Amino acid sequence: MKELVYNKSARKVTAVRYVDTRTGDEYEQPAGIVILAAYVFNNVLLMLTAGIGEPYDYRSGKGAVGKNYCYQVSGNSVTVFFEDKEINPFMAAGAHGILIDDFNGDNFDHSGLGFFGGAWIQAGPTNGRPILTRPVPPGTPRWGREWKKATAKWYNHAFAIGASGCNYAHRENFLDLDPTYRDALGRPLIRLSYNFRDNDYRLADYVAGVLGRLGRAMNPTLMSTPSVQRSNYNVVPYQSTHNTGGTMMGTDPKASVVNRYLQAWDAHNLFVMGASVFPQNASYNPTGMIGALAYWSANAITTQYLKSAGPLVHT
């Protein structure tokens, strides 16, 4: 899809325009109801380019479209090695493992810690891919004969204990339209302004200590030094795809983009789906809640909106 066609005076999206990338032909599809489910970045891009809602300005704090972009505080892990235990990582799956919530959210005492929030902690292998999965103890050469010996010895005798932390909104973390660069359709690219903040670094330091205690309690033969997220955010290495925010839900049209039914405040026939409606990012991955909100919104559309089109929440 290229763009939403927005009638501001009627507070409706009247159509969507899309392009056949094979021929370059542009088409316009009239619409009575539009469900925007184009992932976090394109949800924000399409609303900004259509002029739906007020763009967020981090200097003044006004506007809501693009506000409250959040990610996750990842990178915390420790690897334990056991000479006398077989792990069989090739029997694992991407969501395999055991999670504990003892250090998640408000489940533990934060007195004197200097941060809010927490992280889920997972123990166990998630894959056994022979190229990617090469756990070796600290100090092992990165290539050569000794590296080969170590990868053969420890492949079936090691696993990581990892954690993923929450990420709260910050005034200077947001999405907007790039003033210079454009995509193949001539639209401004979506621009991400984001970095980890003090709360994130303090959380990561604390969680690394927890991982170290857990690892030592397992009495491993060897253990790596717990890794900690201390660097600036870098988009290049893959970390996760759990982006949230930018079209957040709320009760105040001036401070949010959609209402509790995911209906846009400024276009009553536009419903926005996905994690872009999250006001913050909890440590758990957002997929389950995205599904629940989609069902909630779909129920409101079919049982309320179709019977009487218009705002479902009045202010």
N, C-alpha and C positions, 0 to 999 in steps of 0.2 A: 504494500500500500504506500502511496506517495503522500497523501495528505487527507485531512478531514476538512469538509466544507462546512463552515460554521456561520450560522445566522445569529449574530450577537443580540439583535433586538428581540428576536423570538426565543433566544436562549435554547437553541436546538442545533444539532448537527443534521444537516439536510441530506448529505451525501458523502461518499468517500471516493477519492480518485486513486487509481492505480495505473501502473505502467506495465505493458508487456515488454519485458527486457529483451525478447528476441527481435521484436520489430521496432521498439521505441514508441509504439502507439499508446496514447493515453485514453483511459476510459473513466467515466463518472457513473457511479452506481447510487441512485437515490436510496435513501434509507429512512425508515420510521424509527428504528432502534439501532444503535450502534454499540457493540461490545468491543472495547479496546483491550486486546490481550496480546500486545506486541513486545512483551518483556520490559523490564524496568527502564532501560535507556530509550527505547523507541516509544514507550508510552509517554515519557516526558517530552521527547522530541516532537511527537505528533501534536501534543497539546500546545506546546510553545509555538510551533509554526502556524497553528490554526488560530492562535490568540485566545484560547480558552483558559480563563483564569488569569490571575496576576503572577508574572514571573517573580521568583524569589530574588531579593536583593540582600546579600549578606551584610552590606554596610549599614543599611537602615533597618534590616530585619523584617521589612514589609514583603508581602507576596508569599505564595506557598508552592507554586509549581516549580519543582526542582529542589525544594527544601528537604532537609532531613535525609539526605543520602547516607546510607550506612553499609557496612561490610561485615566482616568477622575478624576477630583477633586470632589468627591461626599461626602455625609455626612452632608451637610448643610440643616437644616430644622427648622421649628418652628411649633408648633401645637396650633391652636386656638380653644377655647371652647365657645359655645353659649347656654345658657339656653333657649333662646326664638326662636331658629332656628332648624329645622330638616334637616339633611344632606342626609339621605338615602344612606349610602355608598355601600349597597348591589346592587345598580343599576349602579355601576361604572364598568369600564373596565381598563385593564392594561395601555392603552394609553389615558385614559380619563383625561380631565383637560384642563385648559386654560394656555397657555404659553405666557410670555412676553419677548421681546428681548431688552428691554431698557438698560439692564446691560450685554449685550452679546457682545463679540468681541470688536470692536472700536465704539460701539454705544453710548458711554458716555465719558465724559472728564476724562482722566487718570492723569491729572496734579497733581503731588505730592503724588500719591497713591503708587508708588514704585512697581508696577507690570504691566504686559501685560495681555491682554485677559479679559475674563469675563465668564458669565454663563447664561444659560436660567433659568427662574424661573417659576415654575408650582404651581398652586393652585387648590386643589380639591382632592377627594379620588380616589384611583386607584383600590380598592377592598373593600369588606365587609366581608372577611373571619372571622368567629366568633372566631377562635382560634388565628390567627395572628393579627387581627385588634382589639386592646384593648386600645384605647387612654384614658389615665387618666391624670389628672392635676399633676403638680409637687408636691412632698411631699406625694403622695398616697403610702401606704404600697405596697410592691411587692407581697404580698399574704395575705390570711385571709379574715375576714368578711368585713373590710373596703375596701379592694381591690375589692371584689365582688360587693359591693354597687356602687363603683365608675365606674366599667366597665359597669354595667347595666344603670347607669345614663347618662354616656357620650358617649356610643357607637354611638348613633344617633345624636350627637350634637357636633361633633368635626371633624376637618380635618387638614392635614398638608400643609404647604407651603414649597416646596422644591426647590433645585437648583442643577444643575450639571455644573461644570466648565470645561473649556478647560485644556489641559495638553500639554505643549510644550516639545520638545526633550531636553535632557540633556546628556552631554558627558558620564556620568557614568550610564545612564539607557540604557540597551541593552540586547540582547539575544545571547547566545553562547552555545556550547556543554559542558556538564558537564564532567570533567576529570575523575570522579570516577564512577558514577552511570549509569546503563544501563537498558533498558527496556526488555520485554520478547523476543523481536526479536534480542537482542544483540546490539542494537544501543545505542549510548550515549543519555541520556536524554537531553532535551532542558533545559538550565539553565537561569533563569530570575534574572537579577541584576537591581533592581528598588527601588526607594524611592521618596517620595514627596520632592520638593525643595522649596527654599525661595519664589519663585514666586507663587507656589501653596498655601503656607500657607498665604501669604499676600492677595491673591485673596479670599481665604476662609474667612478670617477675615472680609474683606470688604463686601462680599456677605451676611455674617451672619447679619451685621448691616442693610443691605437693607431688609432682611427678617423680622427683628425686626420692622422696620418702617412700612412695609406693614401690619404686624400682628396687630400692635397697631392702625393703621388707620381703621381697620375693627371694632373697638370698641367691642372686645370680652368680654365675662364674665371673662374668664381666658385665660392665654397664657403661654406656656412654654418658657424657656430661649432658644434663638436660639443656635442650636448646631453648632460647628465649627470643621473642620478637622485640628487637631493640632498634632496628633500622627504620628509615622512612618507608612509606608504602611504595611498592614497585609493582607496576601492572604487568611486567614481562613474565616472571615465572608463574606458572599455574598454581593457584592456591585453592580457590573454590569458585563457584559461580553463584554464590548466595548473596546477591546484591539486593538491597531493599531501599524503599523510600523514593521521594520525588513527586509522587501524587498521593500523599498520605491522607488517610481518612481522619475525620474528627467531627466535633460538634459545632465548631465555629467556622463559617464560610470564609472568614478573613485569615484564618490560621490553618486551613486544611483545603484539600482539593475535592475530596468526595465525602459523602455522608456515610452513615453506618450501613447503608445498602450498596455502597460502592458507586452511587449515582453522583455524577459531577454536579457541583453546586451551580456552575454556570452554564450547564447544558443538560436539561432534565432527561433527555433521551440517550445520554451517553453514560455507559457503565464501564468502569475501569477494573480489570481483573489483574491479579498477579501481586508479587511482593512489592511493587511500587507503592501500594497503598499502606504499607507498614510504616508507622511513625518511628520505630526503633528496630534494632535487629537483635533478637534474643540469641543466645548461643546455639540453640538448636536450629537445624536447617529449616527453611521456611515452607517446604513443600506441603506438609500436612495441613498447615493453617491456610495456605493458598487454596487448597481443595475445599476446605470447610467454608471459607469465605465465598468461593465461587458458587457452592450449593446455596448458601444463605442469600446471595444476591439473586441467583436464578429463581429462587422461590418468591422473592419480593417482586421480581419482574412479572412472573406468570400469575401470581395471585393478587397483586395490587396494581402494578403499573399498566398492564394490558387492559384492566377494567376501567382505569381512570388515569390517563397519561398526565403526568405533571410531577412536581417535586414530591418525593415520598417523606421528606422531613421538612417541616416549616420552621423558620426562625423569626 
